[in-house]
Amino acid sequence: MAGIAIKISFILLVLAITIPCLEGRIGEFDDYLKAQADLAREIAFKSYVPNPENVTHEINLHVHL
C-alpha cells in the first residue's frame, strides 16, 4: 500500500516540475537565444570531423610535442 502511494507521489512530483517548464516557452520568443543557438549549431557543423582517425592523429601529435 505504501509503495503505491510513493509511486503516485513521485509521478505527481514529476508532473508538477515538468508542466511549468513546458509552458515557459521562453526560447520561442527570445531572439538573442535563437541567435546564440544558430551560432552554436554553425560552429558545431564547421568543427565536425567525419574521420575519427584524423582527430586521434592530431591529438597524438600535440601530446608528443
Buried (B, 14 or more C-beta within 10 A) or exposed (E): EEEEEEEEEEEEEEEEEEEEEEEEEEEEEEEEEEEEEEEEEEEEEEEEEEEEEEEEEEEEEEEEE
